[in-house]
Amino acid sequence: MLSVIIPARNAAGTLPDTLAALRREPVHEVIVVDDGSSDATPELARAGGARVISLPPSGRAVARNRGAAAAEGTLFAFLDADCVAQPGWAEALTRCLARAPLVGAAVRVGTSANPTAAERFDALWRFQQERAVHEGGWSAGANLAIARDAFEQIGGFDERYRAGDDVDLCIRARRAGFAIAWCAAAEVVHPASRTLRELRRRAVRQGFSSTVLARRLDGEVGRRHWRHPGGIVRGHAALRALGVEPESLDSAERRRMAMVARFDYAGRFVGSALAAVRRAGS
């Protein structure tokens, strides 16, 4: 039985589409963990057929753990509240979980008809799931599944994280002997960030969590961006840090994406420095 667990905070604009797609899938249950929303997220979740668990603002890792604790299924699938499962997602995910207790599945970045520079930048690099699974042994929580017994054995998500808890879970699972498999057929669509402001906020969070991951997991994953400031002034270096080869772009788009990449890298640098300062002061 597959239980789908969705942490959500102020997701009223995206959650209905997420739940509508899941109603067409053969899942046992959908649990939305409302993480202290101030909008209509819990009401829309109930209207969309989900079971709702309400929390004060607690963070994504806590929300995911509370959803898993309430779930009835033997298999857990974690989605973000803005991810739309494509037809056949649940059956494909279940088949992949028969091969391995941990599964990272495909996330396609969706853009508008006339994508902004921020959207095009997201589509270039974000959610490189196949590479993350094969080369890093981890998957983003936007489309991540795990057998219940494996989840419980490793103790679920580490609730100290505000971001990066999905990466940490996968690395701890692998260290405990649980293999991770790539599942190309179980695809979801995640919307690209539309504005530079969204990019900056996310970059700060990711820079912070990447530095925390590098410290807690002995450098196996993560990056201490504060030690490598070159990406702030060199756009090509910033692109390569995200796994994008600048020469793959035409000259005009390469210049535009290099500028956005520098902006993004500056946010990561700030977040990384904050993580280092807090560690030094603790």
C-alpha positions as CSV (number, residue, x, y, z in Angstrom):
1,M,0.0,0.0,0.0
2,L,1.4,3.4,-1.0
3,S,0.8,6.4,1.3
4,V,1.6,9.8,-0.3
5,I,2.8,12.4,2.2
6,I,2.9,16.1,1.3
7,P,4.3,18.8,3.6
8,A,2.5,22.1,2.8
9,R,2.7,25.7,4.0
10,N,0.7,28.4,2.2
11,A,0.2,26.1,-0.8
12,A,-3.3,27.1,-1.7
13,G,-2.2,28.2,-5.2
14,T,-0.7,24.9,-6.2
15,L,-2.1,22.1,-3.9
16,P,-5.4,21.6,-5.8
17,D,-3.6,20.6,-9.0
18,T,-1.3,18.3,-7.0
19,L,-4.3,16.5,-5.4
20,A,-6.3,16.4,-8.6
21,A,-3.5,14.4,-10.3
22,L,-3.2,12.0,-7.3
23,R,-7.0,11.3,-7.4
24,R,-6.3,9.6,-10.7
25,E,-3.6,7.4,-9.3
26,P,-4.1,4.0,-7.4
27,V,-2.7,5.2,-4.0
28,H,-4.0,4.0,-0.6
29,E,-4.1,7.5,0.9
30,V,-2.9,11.0,0.6
31,I,-1.8,12.9,3.7
32,V,-1.2,16.6,3.7
33,V,0.7,17.9,6.7
34,D,-0.2,21.6,7.0
35,D,2.9,23.3,8.4
36,G,1.3,26.4,9.9
37,S,-0.4,27.8,6.8
38,S,-2.1,31.2,7.0
39,D,-4.1,30.6,3.8
40,A,-6.7,28.1,2.8
41,T,-4.2,25.2,2.4
42,P,-5.9,22.8,5.0
43,E,-9.5,23.5,3.6
44,L,-8.4,22.9,0.1
45,A,-6.5,19.7,1.1
46,R,-9.7,18.3,2.6
47,A,-11.7,19.3,-0.4
48,G,-9.2,17.5,-2.6
49,G,-9.7,14.3,-0.7
50,A,-6.6,14.3,1.5
51,R,-6.3,13.5,5.2
52,V,-5.0,16.6,6.9
53,I,-2.6,16.9,9.9
54,S,-2.2,20.4,11.2
55,L,1.0,21.6,12.9
56,P,2.4,25.0,14.0
57,P,5.2,26.1,11.8
58,S,7.7,23.3,12.3
59,G,9.7,22.8,9.1
60,R,9.6,20.3,6.3
61,A,11.4,17.5,8.1
62,V,9.0,17.6,11.0
63,A,6.0,17.7,8.7
64,R,7.3,14.7,6.7
65,N,7.9,12.7,9.9
66,R,4.5,13.5,11.3
67,G,2.9,12.4,8.0
68,A,4.8,9.1,8.0
69,A,3.9,8.4,11.6
70,A,0.2,8.7,10.7
71,A,0.4,6.8,7.5
72,E,-1.1,3.3,7.1
73,G,0.9,2.2,4.0
74,T,3.9,-0.1,3.8
75,L,5.4,2.3,1.2
76,F,5.9,6.0,1.6
77,A,6.0,8.5,-1.3
78,F,7.0,12.1,-0.5
79,L,5.9,14.9,-2.8
80,D,6.1,18.7,-2.6
81,A,2.8,20.6,-2.6
82,D,3.5,22.0,-6.1
83,C,4.4,18.7,-7.8
84,V,1.9,17.2,-10.3
85,A,2.2,13.5,-10.8
86,Q,2.1,12.3,-14.4
87,P,-0.2,9.4,-15.4
88,G,1.1,6.1,-14.3
89,W,3.3,7.7,-11.5
90,A,2.0,5.5,-8.6
91,E,2.3,2.1,-10.5
92,A,5.8,3.0,-11.8
93,L,6.9,4.0,-8.3
94,T,5.6,0.8,-6.8
95,R,7.4,-1.3,-9.4
96,C,10.7,0.6,-8.6
97,L,10.2,0.0,-4.9
98,A,10.1,-3.7,-5.6
99,R,13.7,-3.4,-6.8
100,A,15.1,-1.2,-4.0
101,P,13.9,0.1,-0.6
102,L,14.6,3.7,-1.6
103,V,13.7,5.4,-4.9
104,G,14.5,8.7,-6.4
105,A,12.1,9.5,-9.3
106,A,12.0,12.0,-12.1
107,V,11.2,15.6,-11.7
108,R,10.6,17.7,-14.8
109,V,10.8,21.5,-14.4
110,G,7.7,23.1,-15.9
111,T,7.9,26.7,-17.4
112,S,5.3,29.1,-18.7
113,A,4.7,29.7,-22.4
114,N,7.0,32.7,-22.3
115,P,9.5,31.8,-19.6
116,T,11.3,34.4,-17.6
117,A,15.0,34.3,-17.2
118,A,14.5,32.8,-13.7
119,E,12.4,30.0,-15.2
120,R,14.9,29.3,-17.9
121,F,17.7,29.2,-15.3
122,D,15.7,26.7,-13.2
123,A,15.0,24.5,-16.2
124,L,18.8,24.4,-17.0
125,W,19.9,22.8,-13.8
126,R,17.3,22.1,-11.1
127,F,16.3,18.6,-10.1
128,Q,19.0,16.6,-11.8
129,Q,17.5,13.5,-10.2
130,E,19.1,10.8,-12.3
131,R,22.6,12.3,-11.7
132,A,21.9,12.7,-8.0
133,V,20.8,9.1,-7.6
134,H,23.6,7.5,-9.6
135,E,26.5,9.8,-8.6
136,G,25.5,11.1,-5.2
137,G,23.3,8.3,-3.8
138,W,20.4,10.7,-2.9
139,S,17.2,12.2,-4.2
140,A,15.3,15.4,-3.7
141,G,12.2,15.0,-1.6
142,A,10.0,16.5,-4.4
143,N,9.7,12.9,-5.7
144,L,11.2,10.4,-3.2
145,A,9.8,7.0,-2.0
146,I,11.0,4.6,0.7
147,A,9.8,1.4,2.2
148,R,8.3,1.9,5.7
149,D,10.6,-0.6,7.4
150,A,13.7,1.2,6.0
151,F,12.3,4.6,7.0
152,E,11.7,3.5,10.5
153,Q,15.0,1.7,10.9
154,I,17.0,4.8,10.1
155,G,14.7,7.0,12.3
156,G,13.1,9.1,9.5
157,F,14.1,12.6,8.6
158,D,16.5,14.5,10.8
159,E,14.4,17.3,12.2
160,R,17.3,19.6,12.8
161,Y,17.2,20.5,9.1
162,R,15.1,23.2,7.5
163,A,16.3,22.1,4.1
164,G,18.5,19.3,3.0
165,D,16.7,16.7,5.1
166,D,15.9,14.7,2.0
167,V,19.6,14.4,1.1
168,D,20.5,13.5,4.6
169,L,17.9,10.8,4.8
170,C,19.1,9.1,1.6
171,I,22.8,9.2,2.7
172,R,22.0,7.7,6.1
173,A,19.8,5.1,4.5
174,R,22.6,4.1,2.1
175,R,25.1,4.0,5.0
176,A,22.7,1.7,6.8
177,G,22.8,-0.7,3.8
178,F,19.6,0.4,2.0
179,A,20.1,0.7,-1.8
180,I,18.6,3.6,-3.8
181,A,17.2,3.1,-7.3
182,W,16.5,5.6,-10.1
183,C,12.9,5.6,-11.4
184,A,12.5,7.4,-14.7
185,A,8.9,6.4,-15.3
186,A,7.4,7.9,-12.1
187,E,7.6,11.5,-13.2
188,V,6.2,14.6,-11.6
189,V,6.2,18.2,-12.9
190,H,7.5,20.9,-10.6
191,P,7.0,24.6,-11.6
192,A,10.1,26.7,-12.1
193,S,10.7,29.8,-10.0
194,R,9.4,32.8,-11.9
195,T,11.2,35.7,-10.3
196,L,14.8,36.5,-9.2
197,R,13.4,37.1,-5.7
198,E,12.3,33.5,-5.5
199,L,15.7,32.4,-6.8
200,R,17.5,34.4,-4.2
201,R,15.4,33.2,-1.2
202,R,15.9,29.6,-2.3
203,A,19.6,30.1,-3.0
204,V,20.2,31.3,0.6
205,R,18.3,28.3,2.0
206,Q,20.2,25.9,-0.2
207,G,23.6,27.5,0.6
208,F,22.9,27.2,4.3
209,S,21.7,23.6,4.1
210,S,24.6,22.6,1.8
211,T,27.1,23.8,4.3
212,V,25.3,22.0,7.1
213,L,25.2,18.8,5.1
214,A,28.9,19.0,4.3
215,R,29.7,19.3,8.0
216,R,27.3,16.6,9.3
217,L,28.1,14.1,6.6
218,D,31.8,14.5,6.6
219,G,32.0,16.2,3.2
220,E,30.3,13.3,1.3
221,V,27.7,15.7,0.0
222,G,27.2,19.5,0.2
223,R,29.4,22.4,-0.5
224,R,30.9,25.2,1.7
225,H,30.2,28.0,-0.8
226,W,31.7,30.6,1.6
227,R,35.1,29.1,0.8
228,H,34.7,29.5,-2.9
229,P,33.5,33.1,-3.7
230,G,34.6,33.0,-7.4
231,G,31.1,32.2,-8.6
232,I,29.9,35.6,-7.5
233,V,32.0,37.3,-10.1
234,R,32.5,34.5,-12.7
235,G,29.2,33.4,-14.2
236,H,30.7,30.4,-16.0
237,A,32.1,29.1,-12.7
238,A,28.6,29.6,-11.1
239,L,27.0,27.6,-13.9
240,R,29.5,24.8,-13.6
241,A,28.9,24.6,-9.8
242,L,25.3,23.7,-10.7
243,G,26.3,21.1,-13.3
244,V,25.7,23.3,-16.3
245,E,28.3,23.5,-19.1
246,P,28.2,27.1,-20.4
247,E,29.4,26.1,-23.9
248,S,26.1,24.1,-24.3
249,L,24.2,27.4,-24.6
250,D,24.2,29.9,-27.4
251,S,26.2,33.1,-26.8
252,A,23.3,35.4,-26.0
253,E,21.6,32.9,-23.6
254,R,25.0,32.0,-22.1
255,R,25.5,35.7,-21.1
256,R,22.0,35.9,-19.6
257,M,22.2,32.7,-17.7
258,A,25.7,33.5,-16.4
259,M,24.3,36.7,-14.9
260,V,21.5,34.9,-13.2
261,A,23.9,32.2,-12.0
262,R,26.1,34.8,-10.4
263,F,23.0,36.2,-8.6
264,D,22.1,32.7,-7.5
265,Y,25.6,31.9,-6.3
266,A,25.7,35.1,-4.3
267,G,22.7,33.9,-2.4
268,R,24.3,30.5,-1.8
269,F,27.5,32.3,-0.6
270,V,25.4,34.3,2.0
271,G,23.6,31.2,3.2
272,S,26.8,29.2,3.5
273,A,28.5,32.0,5.4
274,L,25.5,32.2,7.8
275,A,25.8,28.5,8.5
276,A,29.5,28.8,9.2
277,V,29.0,31.8,11.5
278,R,26.2,30.1,13.5
279,R,28.4,27.0,13.8
280,A,31.3,29.1,15.1
281,G,29.1,30.8,17.6
282,S,27.5,27.6,18.9
